[in-house]
């Protein structure tokens, strides 16, 4: 291992992206301690590189660093989670409205294909495929908006980490009404109606937000 990992930038950037992806994927439980020694072995880089990566991830909110506790994966209070989910609702509604104005024909066809795949996945009860389609649909709406500032703000949200902590894995998925909500978003984008697209996205994300936090509240009450 070379101490110039970060100097060249290539390995540093790759380790940052790989560790960030692991955090977002839920590979680590909330509050898991991350040690430099373990990460050095995992990624086969110097401790200096790992230290720099952890500093950046801490600054961006993916991990926390505290005296006598070390670096740990991020966990969120209910209020923090609600704030992030409300921000997502606002940003995605704005992105959907812009997509209705700016999406090209090819991007609309991509949305149509994804929606058809989601419907097929739901009909055969394939939750994993439906979830993958759901994520792809939202990414496609974001890209079709062609709005750099909104996209940057959206990408900075820690929504996947909130989902990892609070999602009720025992609940039925997809959520009832989810497909219809996606279809409403698509129809508004297809007909170039930004007000309807924004409202449909706000309703969709808001419904998911309320279901997520209600599930957590029910679980807390039972505990």
C-alpha positions in Angstrom: 0.0 0.0 0.0 1.3 3.4 -0.9 0.9 6.6 1.1 0.4 8.5 -2.1 -3.0 7.0 -2.7 -4.7 10.3 -2.2 -2.0 12.2 -4.1 -2.9 10.4 -7.3 -6.6 10.8 -6.6 -7.6 7.7 -8.4 -7.6 5.2 -5.4 -8.9 7.9 -3.0 -11.9 8.6 -5.3 -12.6 5.0 -5.9 -12.5 4.1 -2.2 -14.7 7.1 -1.4 -17.3 6.0 -4.0 -17.1 2.3 -3.0 -17.5 3.0 0.7 -20.3 5.6 0.1 -22.1 3.0 -2.0 -21.8 0.4 0.8 -23.2 2.9 3.3 -26.2 3.7 1.0 -26.9 0.1 0.2 -27.4 -0.7 3.9 -24.4 -3.0 4.2 -23.7 -1.6 7.6 -26.4 -1.3 10.4 -26.9 2.2 11.8 -24.4 3.0 14.6 -21.8 0.4 13.3 -18.3 1.4 14.3 -15.9 1.7 11.3 -12.2 1.2 12.1 -9.3 2.4 10.0 -7.7 -1.0 10.4 -10.7 -2.9 9.1 -11.3 -0.5 6.2 -7.6 -0.6 5.2 -7.8 -4.4 4.9 -11.1 -4.2 3.1 -10.0 -1.8 0.4 -6.2 -2.5 0.4 -5.1 1.1 0.7 -3.2 3.1 3.2 -4.6 4.3 6.5 -4.0 7.9 5.3 -6.4 7.3 2.4 -9.0 5.7 4.7 -8.7 8.6 7.1 -9.2 11.1 4.4 -12.2 9.3 3.0 -13.8 9.1 6.5 -13.3 12.8 7.0 -15.1 13.5 3.8 -17.9 11.1 4.6 -18.3 12.7 8.0 -18.4 16.2 6.5 -21.2 15.0 4.1 -23.2 13.4 6.9 -22.8 9.7 6.0 -20.9 8.9 9.2 -20.4 10.5 12.5 -17.1 11.0 14.3 -17.0 11.5 18.1 -14.3 11.5 20.7 -14.0 8.1 22.5 -16.6 6.6 20.1 -14.7 6.7 16.8 -16.4 6.8 13.4 -19.8 5.2 13.2 -22.4 4.8 10.5 -25.1 7.5 10.7 -28.4 7.0 12.6 -31.3 9.4 12.6 -33.8 10.5 15.2 -37.4 10.5 14.0 -37.3 14.3 13.7 -34.2 14.2 11.6 -35.7 11.5 9.4 -38.9 13.5 9.0 -36.9 16.6 7.9 -35.0 14.6 5.3 -38.1 13.0 3.9 -39.9 16.4 3.8 -37.0 17.9 1.9 -37.1 14.9 -0.6 -40.8 15.5 -1.1 -40.2 19.2 -2.0 -37.2 18.6 -4.3 -38.7 15.6 -6.1 -41.9 17.6 -6.8 -39.9 20.4 -8.3 -37.9 17.9 -10.4 -41.0 16.3 -11.7 -42.4 19.6 -12.7 -39.3 20.5 -14.6 -39.3 17.0 -16.2 -42.8 17.8 -17.6 -41.3 20.9 -19.2 -38.0 19.6 -20.4 -38.0 15.8 -20.9 -37.1 14.8 -24.4 -39.1 12.1 -26.3 -36.4 9.5 -25.6 -36.5 10.2 -21.8 -40.3 9.9 -21.8 -40.0 6.5 -23.6 -37.5 5.3 -21.0 -40.0 6.3 -18.3 -42.7 4.4 -20.1 -40.6 1.2 -20.4 -39.6 1.4 -16.7 -43.3 1.8 -15.7 -44.2 -1.2 -17.8 -41.5 -3.3 -16.2 -42.7 -2.2 -12.7 -46.3 -3.3 -13.6 -45.0 -6.7 -14.8 -43.0 -7.1 -11.6 -46.0 -6.3 -9.5 -48.2 -8.7 -11.4 -45.7 -11.6 -10.8 -45.1 -10.6 -7.2 -41.4 -9.8 -7.8 -40.7 -7.2 -5.0 -37.0 -6.9 -5.8 -37.6 -6.1 -9.5 -40.4 -3.6 -8.5 -38.0 -1.9 -6.1 -35.3 -1.7 -8.7 -37.8 -0.2 -11.2 -39.0 2.2 -8.6 -35.5 3.5 -8.0 -34.8 3.7 -11.8 -38.1 5.6 -12.4 -37.1 8.3 -9.8 -33.6 8.6 -11.2 -35.0 9.0 -14.8 -37.4 11.8 -13.6 -34.5 13.5 -12.0 -32.4 13.3 -15.2 -35.3 14.4 -17.4 -35.6 17.6 -15.4 -32.3 18.9 -16.6 -32.0 21.1 -13.6 -28.5 21.0 -12.1 -29.1 22.9 -8.9 -32.2 20.9 -7.9 -30.4 17.7 -8.8 -27.3 18.6 -6.7 -29.6 19.4 -3.7 -31.5 16.1 -4.1 -28.3 14.0 -4.4 -27.0 15.5 -1.1 -30.0 14.1 0.8 -29.4 11.0 3.0 -32.7 9.5 2.1 -31.4 6.0 1.5 -29.8 5.9 5.0 -33.1 7.0 6.5 -34.9 4.2 4.6 -32.3 1.7 5.8 -33.0 2.6 9.4 -36.7 3.1 9.4 -38.3 0.9 6.7 -40.5 -1.8 8.0 -39.2 -4.9 6.1 -42.2 -6.9 7.3 -44.7 -4.5 5.6 -46.2 -5.4 2.2 -44.2 -4.1 -0.7 -44.9 -2.4 -3.0 -47.1 -0.2 -1.0 -50.8 -0.2 -2.1 -51.3 2.5 -4.6 -47.6 2.9 -5.5 -48.0 1.8 -9.1 -51.0 4.1 -9.7 -49.0 7.0 -8.2 -46.1 6.4 -10.6 -48.6 6.2 -13.5 -50.0 9.6 -12.5 -46.6 11.1 -12.5 -45.8 9.7 -15.9 -49.1 10.8 -17.4 -48.5 14.4 -16.2 -44.9 14.4 -17.7 -46.2 12.9 -20.9 -48.9 15.6 -21.3 -46.4 18.3 -20.4 -48.3 19.4 -17.3 -45.8 20.7 -14.8 -48.3 21.5 -12.1 -49.9 18.1 -12.3 -46.5 16.4 -12.4 -45.3 18.3 -9.3 -48.6 17.5 -7.4 -48.5 13.8 -8.4 -44.9 13.5 -7.2 -45.6 15.3 -4.0 -48.5 13.0 -3.3 -46.5 9.9 -4.1 -43.5 10.8 -2.0 -45.6 12.2 0.8 -47.6 9.0 1.0 -44.4 7.0 1.2 -43.1 9.3 3.9 -46.2 9.0 6.0 -46.3 5.2 5.7 -42.6 5.0 6.7 -42.9 7.0 9.8 -46.3 5.5 10.7 -44.7 2.1 10.5 -41.9 3.2 12.8 -44.4 4.7 15.3 -46.4 1.5 15.4 -43.2 -0.6 16.0 -42.2 1.8 18.8 -45.6 1.5 20.4 -45.5 -2.3 20.2 -42.0 -2.3 21.8 
